[in-house]
Amino acid sequence: MEALKLVITGPSGAGKTSVIQAVSAVPVVSTEASAFRETSHHLEKLTTTIALDYGELTLQDGRVLMIIGTPGQSRYDFMCSILARGAMGLIILIDHTSVDPVADLRYFTSLYRELLETTPFMVGVTHTDQTLNESLDMYLEALALDGWDAEVPVVRLDARSPKEIIEVFHCLLAILEPTP
Amino acid sequence: MLKRKIPDSLVRIVHEELDALVKRLDTPFEVCVSTRDGMTVADYPPGKISLRLPVMAGTLQALGNSIATECSLTSCHNVMLEGANSNMILLSVPCLQESLVLMVIADRQTSLGMLLCFARECSEAICEKWKVLGEAPEPQPVEETPLARILRGLQGRASRTSLAE
């Protein structure tokens, strides 16, 4: 059976673990630890991913989508490069309520630059319901400024909604395998 | 920003037990106890271990646990890395609800078995001491009640009067 590897990355608190828990058809392999260091500006967040999250989803054509979530803090960047090897696509989740979400996006596009030059990716913006500024233009502008393809999708995403997440997965697969 | 805190009494215990471990090993080595998310609780020689290493140790221990669970081994007690020049042992120290990680690195003169034995005894000693001391609550500053404040004032006045006499 063919398997595709999808990597979900982004800063701590953006919803990577939530996304995988929302859609995985198998029990999620999770490596959460209590946060003795700061994790994010979300006051309710007491745990942090320290190695990876892993879930699976079977696509309609029978292929298995292996969904791998990376840790969010920069001190785990060594883990991100290990996890991203062989990925067919990457989703960068950005917390819209973060202090500087554009800087977060630029950090992660820079971190994965080598992979992203040859692999499709898209940006999922979470927590958009928690701020008055709902525009996503700043992300598109930042991507354009850094020389990324103008067609990189930037979408709003509720990390708890399986329907929205699966739509995002389909969008990424459509980029990967364009309909003839 | 929410940050959990390692109890001071546990930090003291860890320091004591690392000192004891240091005395037992006679070859060059490095040792560190850290939280699962990579915060150093105590290390030896102080400040020599890079900040990245406890982070990686926490990650490796977490991966070890995930792999052990996948293989129905329940939990991962230790991870060993055997290198050309030195060996490393990562051992879980299950004293808090979430284990700490003890990392010991020693050159090849120290056998892996001896290193594991010493590290395990250190981990057990930390847990044993914490079991006894950890249940005692940390001393908290007592807030003075209004009645206690009046009594203290009266006692002070009485002692001043007796001195004057």
Interface residues (C-beta under 8 A of the other chain):
Chain A: V29 T31 A33 S34 A35 F36 R37 E38 T39 H41 L43 K45 L46 T48 I50 A51 L52 P71 R75 Y76 F78 M79
Chain B: M1 L2 K3 R4 K5 I6 T35 R36 D37 G38 M39 L51 R52 V55 M56 G58 T59 L60 A62 L63 N65 S66 T69 E70 Q97 E98
